[in-house]
C-alpha cells in the first residue's frame, strides 16, 4: 500500500504564523500516518507469511452487485460479469483492498495469480466475511492486466447459492496459485499430454520392398521388410532417428522371398562388424542389428538357419 506523505514539518526558522500552521497540519496528520503504517506492516507480514508457509493469499473486498461491466469497479470493490454470480466467466477485482477504506494496494498479491504457466492458474474462493457459509469457488484460466483492476477468466467449481452475495457485502477472497506446467528439455517428441512428453516406439513398422526401400528410424526402432520376387535387389535408404547426434540401437528384419535378395545402402554410412552381410536366403528371415553413434551405423547381419 501507499502511505500518504506527511505535510511540511515546522521549522524553527519559520515565521510564527507559518510555524503554527505547519505544526498543526503536521501533528494532525500523524494519527492517519500511524494507521496507514500499521496497515502496511500487517500487509507485509501477511505477504511474508504466505511466501514462507505456502498459505493462500487473502484479500478483503466489497461486492458491487449492481454493475457487470468490464471496468474499474472502484477502490476496494469486486465485481462479477453476470448478475447471477455463479454463472460469471470474468471477475473484476480492484487493485485496492477494502481494508482501511480501500487504501491498501494489493497489486502485487493479485499478480501472483498471473505467474502460473498451468492451464488452470489457481483456485479462488470468495466468501461473505460475516457468514463464511455463503461462498463461491472458481478456477482461474485467464489473467488480463487492466488499468486500476484485473480481469480474471473464471469457471465455477462450486457455490452455496446462485448469487450468495448482496450489494455492498464485505467478502474475503482467498487465492491458491497452481504450480507451473511441467517442461521437458530432452529429445522425445511432445504428444500433447499437458506438461508431459513421451515417446512412442512401434514394435514393428512395415516397409515396402521395391527398387528403393525407405527405412525411417525417425518413426520406429524396428522395421520389417517383406522382400519381393519381382525386385530381387533393393537400395535400403535410411533416415536417421532424431536428433542425429545421439546414440541408439536399431533393427531391420527382412522376410526373404522365393528368390535370394540383394541390397545396397543409401542415406547412411554403414560399417560391418564381424563380416559383411551379403543378402537374404530363400524364404528365410534376416535380422540386421544396428548401433548408430550419431554418424555411422555399425551393423551385424544374420540369416535364419
Secondary structure, DSSP 8 states (H G I E B T S, - for coil): -----------TTS-HHHHHHHHHHHHHHHHHHHHHHHHHHHHHHHHHHHHHH---EEEEEEEE-S--SSS---TTEEEESSSSGGG-SEEEEESEESGGGTTEE-HHHHHHGGG--SSS-EEEEEEETTEEEEEEEEEEEEEEEETTEEEEEEEEEEESSTT---TT-EEEEEEEE--------SSS---SBTTB------S-EEEE-SSEEEEETTT-SEEEEE--SS-SEEEEEEE--SSTTS-EEEEEEEE--SS--EEEEESSEEEESSS------TT-EEEEEEEE-SSEEEEEEEE--
